[in-house]
Amino acid sequence: MLRVAVGAIVAFCSIFAGASASAETSPKSPNHQPRLARLPDGRNLAFYCEGSGSPTVLFESGLAMPAAVWEHVQSALAAQTTACSFDRAGYGASDPGPLPRDAQHIVGDLRAGVQKLGLHGPFILVGHSMAGYDMQLFANEHPDQVAGMVLVDPAIDGNDAALKKISPTWALEADQDDADNEKCIRGIADSMIKPGSALYIHCGSPDLNSPEFKPSTAKTILSEIENVERRAKRTPLVG
């Protein structure tokens, strides 16, 4: 069963890019209504579970992405086993969490959440991009609770430093894109983006009524960016 489940996850993850775009705007099925796990400090962490059987697969989305990006992949996998995704603190139906929003705090929330909901391991962990850090930490801290792990385009310590060394041109473009994105996110966090303003136009005239443009979510994203950038500057172990 474990080998079949891991193989299915890898296959379903191959359609992740196409599925994620439509999942953000598609209506949620009854299976994707949140189950709220009450954490020890009183915050709620939202989980979305469907299917039955074991092992349970836990999905985590990448930076600035809610659990909904996994909707189609998760639903397909739920035909074979239990599949659960979750909104990190500050996203979707989850309450904001204390800063910093680093891997240690995210994993602590996840571990407390699965215990509160009575989800039993060993789990198969699936993480995209930034979530690769979180899933690896979960596996390191709770090896007896992990049956397998699938990382989709994972962030790796030192990868940005290596790429920037190879291509200075790419480095300049990447730094400019990062600065522009962070400027817009910070504008949302500080409630400084107003319709018609120069910053509003610079940031693509976003729909400020969308859930992802809440100041609390923007503050969460800024903290996650800070911690990811800190890790991305580390020297790779090999290379």
HURATA-V772268 format. One record per residue. N is the residue number from 0. RES is the residue in one small letter. SS is DSSP state (helix for helix, strand for strand, loop for the rest). OMEGA is omega in whole degrees, -180 to 180 (none if undefined). NEAR is the number of other ideal C-beta (glycine too) atoms within 8 Angstrom. Layout:
n = (N/N)
res = (RES/RES)
ss = (SS/SS)
omega = (OMEGA/OMEGA)
near = (NEAR/NEAR)
//
This chain:
n = (0/1/2/3/4/5/6/7/8/9/10/11/12/13/14/15/16/17/18/19/20/21/22/23/24/25/26/27/28/29/30/31/32/33/34/35/36/37/38/39/40/41/42/43/44/45/46/47/48/49/50/51/52/53/54/55/56/57/58/59/60/61/62/63/64/65/66/67/68/69/70/71/72/73/74/75/76/77/78/79/80/81/82/83/84/85/86/87/88/89/90/91/92/93/94/95/96/97/98/99/100/101/102/103/104/105/106/107/108/109/110/111/112/113/114/115/116/117/118/119/120/121/122/123/124/125/126/127/128/129/130/131/132/133/134/135/136/137/138/139/140/141/142/143/144/145/146/147/148/149/150/151/152/153/154/155/156/157/158/159/160/161/162/163/164/165/166/167/168/169/170/171/172/173/174/175/176/177/178/179/180/181/182/183/184/185/186/187/188/189/190/191/192/193/194/195/196/197/198/199/200/201/202/203/204/205/206/207/208/209/210/211/212/213/214/215/216/217/218/219/220/221/222/223/224/225/226/227/228/229/230/231/232/233/234/235/236/237/238)
res = (m/l/r/v/a/v/g/a/i/v/a/f/c/s/i/f/a/g/a/s/a/s/a/e/t/s/p/k/s/p/n/h/q/p/r/l/a/r/l/p/d/g/r/n/l/a/f/y/c/e/g/s/g/s/p/t/v/l/f/e/s/g/l/a/m/p/a/a/v/w/e/h/v/q/s/a/l/a/a/q/t/t/a/c/s/f/d/r/a/g/y/g/a/s/d/p/g/p/l/p/r/d/a/q/h/i/v/g/d/l/r/a/g/v/q/k/l/g/l/h/g/p/f/i/l/v/g/h/s/m/a/g/y/d/m/q/l/f/a/n/e/h/p/d/q/v/a/g/m/v/l/v/d/p/a/i/d/g/n/d/a/a/l/k/k/i/s/p/t/w/a/l/e/a/d/q/d/d/a/d/n/e/k/c/i/r/g/i/a/d/s/m/i/k/p/g/s/a/l/y/i/h/c/g/s/p/d/l/n/s/p/e/f/k/p/s/t/a/k/t/i/l/s/e/i/e/n/v/e/r/r/a/k/r/t/p/l/v/g)
ss = (loop/helix/helix/helix/helix/helix/helix/helix/helix/helix/helix/helix/helix/loop/loop/helix/helix/helix/helix/helix/helix/helix/helix/loop/loop/loop/loop/loop/loop/helix/helix/helix/loop/loop/strand/strand/strand/strand/loop/loop/loop/loop/loop/strand/strand/strand/strand/strand/strand/strand/loop/loop/loop/loop/loop/loop/strand/strand/strand/strand/loop/loop/loop/loop/loop/loop/helix/helix/helix/helix/helix/helix/helix/helix/helix/helix/helix/loop/loop/loop/loop/loop/strand/strand/strand/strand/loop/loop/loop/loop/loop/loop/loop/loop/loop/loop/loop/loop/loop/loop/loop/loop/helix/helix/helix/helix/helix/helix/helix/helix/helix/helix/helix/helix/helix/helix/helix/loop/loop/loop/loop/loop/strand/strand/strand/strand/strand/strand/loop/loop/helix/helix/helix/helix/helix/helix/helix/helix/helix/helix/helix/loop/helix/helix/helix/strand/strand/strand/strand/strand/strand/strand/loop/loop/loop/loop/loop/loop/helix/helix/helix/helix/helix/helix/helix/helix/loop/helix/helix/helix/helix/helix/helix/helix/helix/helix/helix/helix/helix/helix/helix/helix/helix/helix/helix/helix/helix/helix/helix/loop/loop/loop/loop/loop/loop/loop/loop/helix/helix/helix/helix/helix/loop/loop/loop/loop/loop/loop/loop/loop/helix/helix/helix/loop/helix/helix/helix/helix/helix/helix/helix/helix/helix/helix/helix/helix/helix/helix/helix/helix/helix/helix/loop/loop/loop/loop/loop/loop/loop)
omega = (-178/-178/179/-178/180/179/179/180/-180/180/-179/-180/179/178/-174/-174/179/-177/-173/-178/-179/-178/-177/-176/-176/177/-177/176/177/179/-178/170/-173/165/-175/177/180/-179/-177/-179/176/178/175/175/-173/176/178/-173/175/-179/179/180/-179/1/174/179/178/179/171/-178/-179/-178/176/-179/176/179/-175/-179/-180/-167/-175/178/-178/-179/179/-179/-177/175/-177/-175/177/-179/-178/169/180/172/173/178/179/180/171/-177/179/177/174/179/178/179/2/175/-179/-176/-178/-179/-180/180/177/177/-177/-179/179/-178/-179/177/-179/-179/180/176/-173/175/4/-176/163/-176/178/-178/178/173/-178/-178/175/176/-176/-178/176/178/177/-179/179/-177/-176/-175/180/-179/-176/178/-179/-177/175/180/-177/-178/-172/170/-177/178/175/-176/179/-179/-180/-179/-180/178/-180/-175/177/179/177/-179/180/-179/-180/180/179/178/180/-180/179/-180/-179/178/-180/180/179/177/177/-179/-178/-179/-178/180/180/179/179/-180/180/-180/178/179/179/-177/174/179/-175/174/-174/177/179/-178/-177/179/173/177/-179/178/179/178/176/-179/179/179/178/178/-179/-178/176/180/179/180/-177/180/-180/177/179/179/178/178/none)
near = (8/9/6/8/15/11/8/10/13/9/7/11/11/6/9/13/6/7/13/11/7/9/12/9/4/8/3/7/6/4/9/10/7/10/9/9/13/7/12/4/5/5/12/10/16/14/15/14/11/11/11/4/7/7/14/13/16/14/14/14/12/11/9/7/9/11/14/11/14/15/14/10/13/15/11/8/15/12/5/9/14/14/14/14/14/15/13/13/15/13/11/10/7/15/8/10/13/4/6/7/13/9/9/7/12/12/12/8/14/14/11/12/13/13/8/9/10/5/13/5/12/8/13/17/14/16/18/16/11/11/12/13/13/14/14/11/11/14/11/7/8/10/7/6/8/14/8/10/11/12/11/10/6/11/10/7/9/13/10/10/12/10/11/11/5/6/7/6/6/10/10/8/8/11/8/8/8/8/8/9/8/10/11/14/13/11/11/14/10/7/6/8/12/7/6/5/8/5/12/12/9/9/11/6/6/10/5/8/4/7/7/7/11/8/9/8/13/13/12/15/12/12/12/13/11/9/12/12/9/8/10/12/8/9/6/11/6/3/5)
//
